[in-house]
Amino acid sequence: MDPAGPARAGFRCPPLQGHPDQHRAPRETLTLRLRKLEEAGLVERRQYSQHPPRDEYLLTAARHDIAPVLASLRQWGERHATPLSHLR
């Protein structure tokens, strides 16, 4: 999801680089993760009654509270985590 705007539920996730099978996330996995983020108050889901039906997900203000924590985790991972390509 782009912090600058909404993301549609049907958008395509990029393949997992370095993952042995490099498949895209299944729709069910994406839906479950988005619903958990919604329950945690990090995203807001907007449903539209169109054909075909669609949902948009927007980042909430609560996301700003957790952003520094996530940035720190990402930085730690970049310094210490083993790249997936080395795990093959």
The first five atom37 places (N, CA, C, CB, O) and aatype in JSON, in Angstrom:
{
  "aatype": [12, 3, 14, 0, 7, 14, 0, 1, 0, 7, 13, 1, 4, 14, 14, 10, 5, 7, 8, 14, 3, 5, 8, 1, 0, 14, 1, 6, 16, 10, 16, 10, 1, 10, 1, 11, 10, 6, 6, 0, 7, 10, 19, 6, 1, 1, 5, 18, 15, 5, 8, 14, 14, 1, 3, 6, 18, 10, 10, 16, 0, 0, 1, 8, 3, 9, 0, 14, 19, 10, 0, 15, 10, 1, 5, 17, 7, 6, 1, 8, 0, 16, 14, 10, 15, 8, 10, 1],
  "atom_mask": [
    [1, 1, 1, 1, 1],
    [1, 1, 1, 1, 1],
    [1, 1, 1, 1, 1],
    [1, 1, 1, 1, 1],
    [1, 1, 1, 0, 1],
    [1, 1, 1, 1, 1],
    [1, 1, 1, 1, 1],
    [1, 1, 1, 1, 1],
    [1, 1, 1, 1, 1],
    [1, 1, 1, 0, 1],
    [1, 1, 1, 1, 1],
    [1, 1, 1, 1, 1],
    [1, 1, 1, 1, 1],
    [1, 1, 1, 1, 1],
    [1, 1, 1, 1, 1],
    [1, 1, 1, 1, 1],
    [1, 1, 1, 1, 1],
    [1, 1, 1, 0, 1],
    [1, 1, 1, 1, 1],
    [1, 1, 1, 1, 1],
    [1, 1, 1, 1, 1],
    [1, 1, 1, 1, 1],
    [1, 1, 1, 1, 1],
    [1, 1, 1, 1, 1],
    [1, 1, 1, 1, 1],
    [1, 1, 1, 1, 1],
    [1, 1, 1, 1, 1],
    [1, 1, 1, 1, 1],
    [1, 1, 1, 1, 1],
    [1, 1, 1, 1, 1],
    [1, 1, 1, 1, 1],
    [1, 1, 1, 1, 1],
    [1, 1, 1, 1, 1],
    [1, 1, 1, 1, 1],
    [1, 1, 1, 1, 1],
    [1, 1, 1, 1, 1],
    [1, 1, 1, 1, 1],
    [1, 1, 1, 1, 1],
    [1, 1, 1, 1, 1],
    [1, 1, 1, 1, 1],
    [1, 1, 1, 0, 1],
    [1, 1, 1, 1, 1],
    [1, 1, 1, 1, 1],
    [1, 1, 1, 1, 1],
    [1, 1, 1, 1, 1],
    [1, 1, 1, 1, 1],
    [1, 1, 1, 1, 1],
    [1, 1, 1, 1, 1],
    [1, 1, 1, 1, 1],
    [1, 1, 1, 1, 1],
    [1, 1, 1, 1, 1],
    [1, 1, 1, 1, 1],
    [1, 1, 1, 1, 1],
    [1, 1, 1, 1, 1],
    [1, 1, 1, 1, 1],
    [1, 1, 1, 1, 1],
    [1, 1, 1, 1, 1],
    [1, 1, 1, 1, 1],
    [1, 1, 1, 1, 1],
    [1, 1, 1, 1, 1],
    [1, 1, 1, 1, 1],
    [1, 1, 1, 1, 1],
    [1, 1, 1, 1, 1],
    [1, 1, 1, 1, 1],
    [1, 1, 1, 1, 1],
    [1, 1, 1, 1, 1],
    [1, 1, 1, 1, 1],
    [1, 1, 1, 1, 1],
    [1, 1, 1, 1, 1],
    [1, 1, 1, 1, 1],
    [1, 1, 1, 1, 1],
    [1, 1, 1, 1, 1],
    [1, 1, 1, 1, 1],
    [1, 1, 1, 1, 1],
    [1, 1, 1, 1, 1],
    [1, 1, 1, 1, 1],
    [1, 1, 1, 0, 1],
    [1, 1, 1, 1, 1],
    [1, 1, 1, 1, 1],
    [1, 1, 1, 1, 1],
    [1, 1, 1, 1, 1],
    [1, 1, 1, 1, 1],
    [1, 1, 1, 1, 1],
    [1, 1, 1, 1, 1],
    [1, 1, 1, 1, 1],
    [1, 1, 1, 1, 1],
    [1, 1, 1, 1, 1],
    [1, 1, 1, 1, 1]
  ],
  "atom_positions": [
    [[0.84, -1.18, 0.0], [0.0, 0.0, 0.0], [0.88, 1.23, 0.0], [-0.95, 0.0, 1.21], [1.86, 1.33, 0.73]],
    [[0.5, 2.14, -0.83], [1.22, 3.4, -0.91], [0.68, 4.34, 0.14], [1.1, 4.02, -2.32], [-0.53, 4.58, 0.18]],
    [[1.55, 4.89, 1.01], [1.07, 5.8, 2.04], [0.37, 7.03, 1.47], [2.2, 6.23, 2.91], [-0.38, 7.7, 2.19]],
    [[0.61, 7.35, 0.21], [0.03, 8.54, -0.39], [-1.42, 8.35, -0.8], [0.83, 8.96, -1.58], [-2.12, 9.34, -1.06]],
    [[-1.9, 7.13, -0.87], [-3.27, 6.94, -1.32], [-3.76, 5.53, -1.07], [0.0, 0.0, 0.0], [-3.04, 4.7, -0.53]],
    [[-5.01, 5.27, -1.46], [-5.62, 3.97, -1.2], [-5.05, 2.88, -2.09], [-7.11, 4.05, -1.38], [-4.49, 3.15, -3.16]],
    [[-5.19, 1.66, -1.64], [-4.81, 0.49, -2.43], [-6.05, -0.38, -2.57], [-3.63, -0.3, -1.77], [-6.79, -0.58, -1.61]],
    [[-6.26, -0.89, -3.78], [-7.39, -1.78, -3.99], [-7.03, -3.17, -3.5], [-7.8, -1.82, -5.48], [-5.87, -3.58, -3.55]],
    [[-8.01, -3.9, -3.02], [-7.77, -5.24, -2.5], [-7.27, -6.18, -3.58], [-9.04, -5.8, -1.87], [-6.57, -7.15, -3.27]],
    [[-7.61, -5.94, -4.81], [-7.21, -6.84, -5.89], [-5.87, -6.52, -6.51], [0.0, 0.0, 0.0], [-5.52, -7.11, -7.54]],
    [[-5.11, -5.59, -5.93], [-3.84, -5.25, -6.55], [-2.88, -6.42, -6.47], [-3.22, -4.0, -5.89], [-3.01, -7.28, -5.59]],
    [[-1.91, -6.47, -7.38], [-0.98, -7.58, -7.45], [0.25, -7.31, -6.6], [-0.57, -7.85, -8.9], [0.89, -6.26, -6.74]],
    [[0.58, -8.23, -5.73], [1.79, -8.11, -4.93], [2.98, -8.57, -5.78], [1.69, -8.94, -3.62], [2.84, -9.49, -6.58]],
    [[4.12, -7.93, -5.62], [5.28, -8.39, -6.36], [5.72, -9.77, -5.85], [6.44, -7.38, -6.25], [5.43, -10.12, -4.7]],
    [[6.42, -10.55, -6.69], [6.9, -11.84, -6.22], [7.89, -11.65, -5.07], [7.56, -12.63, -7.37], [8.52, -10.61, -4.96]],
    [[8.0, -12.65, -4.23], [8.95, -12.6, -3.12], [10.34, -12.89, -3.67], [8.56, -13.62, -1.99], [10.65, -14.03, -4.0]],
    [[11.17, -11.87, -3.76], [12.51, -12.04, -4.3], [13.33, -12.95, -3.41], [13.2, -10.68, -4.46], [13.33, -12.8, -2.19]],
    [[14.02, -13.88, -4.02], [14.86, -14.8, -3.27], [14.12, -15.99, -2.7], [0.0, 0.0, 0.0], [14.74, -16.94, -2.21]],
    [[12.8, -15.96, -2.75], [12.02, -17.09, -2.25], [12.13, -18.22, -3.26], [10.52, -16.68, -2.02], [12.07, -17.97, -4.47]],
    [[12.3, -19.47, -2.81], [12.54, -20.57, -3.74], [11.54, -20.68, -4.89], [12.54, -21.85, -2.99], [11.94, -20.93, -6.02]],
    [[10.25, -20.49, -4.63], [9.28, -20.62, -5.72], [8.82, -19.27, -6.26], [8.08, -21.41, -5.26], [8.15, -19.23, -7.3]],
    [[9.15, -18.18, -5.61], [8.87, -16.81, -6.05], [7.43, -16.61, -6.55], [9.82, -16.43, -7.15], [7.2, -15.93, -7.54]],
    [[6.46, -17.21, -5.84], [5.06, -17.01, -6.2], [4.53, -15.73, -5.58], [4.2, -18.21, -5.76], [5.07, -15.23, -4.59]],
    [[3.49, -15.22, -6.16], [2.81, -14.07, -5.57], [1.96, -14.54, -4.41], [1.95, -13.32, -6.63], [1.57, -15.71, -4.34]],
    [[1.66, -13.62, -3.5], [0.82, -13.97, -2.35], [-0.57, -14.35, -2.85], [0.73, -12.79, -1.34], [-1.16, -13.63, -3.65]],
    [[-1.1, -15.49, -2.38], [-2.47, -15.86, -2.77], [-3.46, -14.81, -2.26], [-2.84, -17.26, -2.22], [-3.23, -14.19, -1.22]],
    [[-4.55, -14.63, -2.98], [-5.57, -13.65, -2.62], [-6.07, -13.86, -1.19], [-6.75, -13.72, -3.59], [-6.29, -12.89, -0.46]],
    [[-6.25, -15.12, -0.78], [-6.74, -15.39, 0.57], [-5.76, -14.89, 1.62], [-6.99, -16.89, 0.75], [-6.17, -14.35, 2.65]],
    [[-4.46, -15.07, 1.38], [-3.43, -14.61, 2.31], [-3.46, -13.1, 2.41], [-2.04, -15.1, 1.87], [-3.4, -12.54, 3.51]],
    [[-3.54, -12.44, 1.28], [-3.6, -10.98, 1.26], [-4.83, -10.48, 2.01], [-3.6, -10.45, -0.19], [-4.73, -9.54, 2.8]],
    [[-5.98, -11.1, 1.76], [-7.22, -10.69, 2.43], [-7.11, -10.87, 3.94], [-8.4, -11.5, 1.89], [-7.5, -9.98, 4.69]],
    [[-6.58, -12.0, 4.39], [-6.45, -12.25, 5.83], [-5.52, -11.23, 6.48], [-5.92, -13.66, 6.08], [-5.81, -10.74, 7.57]],
    [[-4.42, -10.91, 5.82], [-3.48, -9.94, 6.39], [-4.09, -8.54, 6.45], [-2.18, -9.91, 5.58], [-3.91, -7.82, 7.43]],
    [[-4.8, -8.16, 5.4], [-5.44, -6.85, 5.4], [-6.51, -6.77, 6.49], [-6.06, -6.55, 4.03], [-6.65, -5.73, 7.13]],
    [[-7.26, -7.84, 6.7], [-8.29, -7.85, 7.74], [-7.65, -7.73, 9.12], [-9.15, -9.14, 7.66], [-8.19, -7.04, 9.99]],
    [[-6.5, -8.39, 9.34], [-5.82, -8.27, 10.63], [-5.3, -6.85, 10.84], [-4.64, -9.28, 10.71], [-5.36, -6.33, 11.96]],
    [[-4.8, -6.22, 9.78], [-4.35, -4.83, 9.89], [-5.54, -3.92, 10.19], [-3.64, -4.38, 8.59], [-5.41, -2.94, 10.92]],
    [[-6.7, -4.25, 9.61], [-7.91, -3.47, 9.88], [-8.33, -3.64, 11.34], [-9.05, -3.91, 8.92], [-8.67, -2.66, 12.0]],
    [[-8.31, -4.86, 11.85], [-8.66, -5.11, 13.25], [-7.71, -4.38, 14.2], [-8.65, -6.62, 13.54], [-8.12, -3.94, 15.28]],
    [[-6.45, -4.27, 13.8], [-5.45, -3.59, 14.64], [-5.55, -2.08, 14.54], [-4.06, -4.05, 14.26], [-4.87, -1.36, 15.26]],
    [[-6.4, -1.59, 13.63], [-6.58, -0.15, 13.48], [-5.53, 0.54, 12.64], [0.0, 0.0, 0.0], [-5.4, 1.76, 12.69]],
    [[-4.76, -0.24, 11.86], [-3.71, 0.35, 11.03], [-4.19, 0.71, 9.63], [-2.54, -0.59, 10.93], [-3.62, 1.59, 8.99]],
    [[-5.22, 0.03, 9.17], [-5.82, 0.37, 7.88], [-7.32, 0.47, 8.03], [-5.45, -0.69, 6.81], [-7.92, -0.11, 8.93]],
    [[-7.92, 1.23, 7.13], [-9.37, 1.38, 7.07], [-9.83, 0.82, 5.74], [-9.81, 2.89, 7.24], [-9.24, 1.12, 4.7]],
    [[-10.87, 0.0, 5.76], [-11.4, -0.58, 4.54], [-12.64, 0.18, 4.11], [-11.72, -2.09, 4.73], [-13.54, 0.42, 4.9]],
    [[-12.66, 0.56, 2.84], [-13.84, 1.2, 2.24], [-14.38, 0.25, 1.18], [-13.5, 2.61, 1.63], [-13.67, -0.16, 0.27]],
    [[-15.66, -0.07, 1.33], [-16.31, -0.97, 0.39], [-17.15, -0.15, -0.59], [-17.18, -2.01, 1.13], [-17.85, 0.78, -0.19]],
    [[-17.08, -0.52, -1.86], [-17.84, 0.16, -2.9], [-18.78, -0.83, -3.57], [-16.9, 0.81, -3.95], [-18.37, -1.93, -3.94]],
    [[-20.04, -0.44, -3.71], [-21.04, -1.29, -4.35], [-21.03, -1.01, -5.84], [-22.46, -1.05, -3.75], [-21.88, -0.28, -6.36]],
    [[-20.09, -1.59, -6.5], [-19.95, -1.45, -7.95], [-19.91, -2.84, -8.56], [-18.66, -0.63, -8.34], [-19.91, -3.85, -7.85]],
    [[-19.89, -2.87, -9.84], [-19.73, -4.16, -10.51], [-18.45, -4.11, -11.31], [-20.95, -4.5, -11.41], [-18.37, -3.32, -12.25]],
    [[-17.45, -4.91, -11.0], [-17.4, -5.82, -9.86], [-17.2, -5.05, -8.55], [-16.29, -6.84, -10.04], [-16.67, -3.94, -8.56]],
    [[-17.63, -5.64, -7.43], [-17.45, -4.99, -6.13], [-15.96, -4.78, -5.86], [-18.09, -5.82, -4.99], [-15.12, -5.55, -6.31]],
    [[-15.67, -3.72, -5.13], [-14.26, -3.49, -4.81], [-14.12, -2.88, -3.42], [-13.62, -2.57, -5.86], [-15.04, -2.23, -2.91]],
    [[-12.96, -3.09, -2.84], [-12.6, -2.51, -1.55], [-11.32, -1.69, -1.75], [-12.39, -3.63, -0.45], [-10.48, -2.02, -2.59]],
    [[-11.2, -0.62, -0.98], [-9.96, 0.13, -0.92], [-9.48, 0.12, 0.52], [-10.15, 1.6, -1.45], [-10.28, 0.12, 1.45]],
    [[-8.18, 0.12, 0.69], [-7.58, 0.14, 2.02], [-6.73, 1.4, 2.14], [-6.73, -1.13, 2.28], [-5.89, 1.68, 1.29]],
    [[-6.99, 2.15, 3.22], [-6.24, 3.37, 3.5], [-5.54, 3.24, 4.84], [-7.18, 4.61, 3.49], [-6.05, 2.6, 5.76]],
    [[-4.36, 3.84, 4.93], [-3.64, 3.85, 6.2], [-4.33, 4.81, 7.15], [-2.16, 4.24, 6.01], [-4.78, 5.88, 6.74]],
    [[-4.43, 4.45, 8.43], [-5.08, 5.28, 9.43], [-4.03, 6.14, 10.16], [-5.87, 4.41, 10.44], [-2.83, 5.98, 9.96]],
    [[-4.52, 7.03, 10.99], [-3.61, 7.87, 11.79], [-2.81, 7.01, 12.76], [-4.41, 8.94, 12.56], [-1.68, 7.37, 13.09]],
    [[-3.35, 5.89, 13.21], [-2.63, 5.0, 14.14], [-1.35, 4.47, 13.5], [-3.52, 3.83, 14.57], [-0.39, 4.14, 14.21]],
    [[-1.32, 4.39, 12.19], [-0.14, 3.92, 11.49], [1.05, 4.82, 11.78], [-0.39, 3.86, 9.99], [2.19, 4.35, 11.83]],
    [[0.81, 6.12, 11.98], [1.9, 7.04, 12.26], [2.57, 6.74, 13.6], [1.4, 8.47, 12.25], [3.77, 6.98, 13.76]],
    [[1.82, 6.22, 14.56], [2.39, 5.88, 15.86], [3.35, 4.7, 15.77], [1.28, 5.56, 16.84], [4.36, 4.66, 16.48]],
    [[3.05, 3.74, 14.9], [3.88, 2.55, 14.81], [4.97, 2.67, 13.75], [3.0, 1.34, 14.52], [5.87, 1.84, 13.71]],
    [[4.91, 3.67, 12.89], [5.88, 3.82, 11.8], [7.32, 3.84, 12.29], [5.59, 5.08, 11.04], [8.15, 3.16, 11.67]],
    [[7.69, 4.57, 13.35], [9.09, 4.56, 13.79], [9.55, 3.17, 14.26], [9.28, 5.56, 14.92], [10.7, 2.8, 14.06]],
    [[8.65, 2.42, 14.88], [8.99, 1.07, 15.34], [9.27, 0.17, 14.14], [7.85, 0.49, 16.21], [10.25, -0.57, 14.13]],
    [[8.4, 0.24, 13.13], [8.58, -0.58, 11.93], [9.85, -0.19, 11.18], [7.37, -0.46, 11.01], [10.55, -1.05, 10.65]],
    [[10.14, 1.11, 11.13], [11.36, 1.57, 10.46], [12.59, 1.03, 11.19], [11.41, 3.12, 10.41], [13.56, 0.61, 10.54]],
    [[12.57, 1.02, 12.52], [13.69, 0.48, 13.29], [13.86, -1.02, 13.05], [13.47, 0.74, 14.78], [14.98, -1.51, 12.91]],
    [[12.75, -1.74, 12.99], [12.82, -3.18, 12.7], [13.4, -3.44, 11.32], [11.43, -3.82, 12.82], [14.21, -4.34, 11.14]],
    [[12.98, -2.65, 10.34], [13.51, -2.8, 8.99], [15.01, -2.55, 8.97], [12.79, -1.85, 8.01], [15.76, -3.3, 8.35]],
    [[15.46, -1.49, 9.64], [16.88, -1.17, 9.68], [17.67, -2.29, 10.36], [17.11, 0.17, 10.41], [18.75, -2.65, 9.9]],
    [[17.13, -2.83, 11.45], [17.79, -3.94, 12.13], [17.91, -5.13, 11.18], [17.02, -4.34, 13.41], [18.97, -5.75, 11.09]],
    [[16.84, -5.43, 10.48], [16.85, -6.54, 9.54], [17.85, -6.35, 8.43], [0.0, 0.0, 0.0], [18.53, -7.29, 8.03]],
    [[17.96, -5.13, 7.93], [18.93, -4.85, 6.86], [20.36, -5.05, 7.35], [18.75, -3.42, 6.34], [21.24, -5.45, 6.58]],
    [[20.61, -4.78, 8.63], [21.96, -4.94, 9.18], [22.28, -6.38, 9.57], [22.13, -4.05, 10.39], [23.42, -6.82, 9.43]],
    [[21.28, -7.12, 10.07], [21.57, -8.4, 10.7], [20.97, -9.63, 10.04], [21.1, -8.35, 12.08], [21.47, -10.73, 10.25]],
    [[19.93, -9.47, 9.27], [19.25, -10.64, 8.72], [20.03, -11.22, 7.52], [17.81, -10.26, 8.28], [20.7, -10.49, 6.78]],
    [[19.93, -12.52, 7.37], [20.55, -13.18, 6.24], [19.61, -13.07, 5.05], [20.88, -14.68, 6.56], [18.43, -13.4, 5.16]],
    [[20.12, -12.61, 3.91], [19.25, -12.55, 2.72], [18.7, -13.94, 2.37], [20.02, -11.97, 1.51], [19.39, -14.94, 2.57]],
    [[17.5, -13.99, 1.86], [16.88, -15.27, 1.5], [17.69, -16.03, 0.47], [15.48, -15.04, 0.96], [17.68, -17.26, 0.47]],
    [[18.41, -15.33, -0.42], [19.18, -16.01, -1.45], [20.28, -16.89, -0.85], [19.8, -14.98, -2.4], [20.7, -17.85, -1.49]],
    [[20.76, -16.58, 0.37], [21.78, -17.38, 1.03], [21.21, -18.6, 1.72], [22.53, -16.54, 2.02], [21.96, -19.47, 2.17]],
    [[19.9, -18.68, 1.83], [19.28, -19.79, 2.55], [18.96, -20.99, 1.66], [18.01, -19.31, 3.2], [18.48, -22.01, 2.15]],
    [[19.23, -20.89, 0.4], [18.9, -21.99, -0.52], [19.81, -23.16, -0.35], [18.96, -21.52, -1.95], [19.67, -24.16, -1.04]]
  ]
}
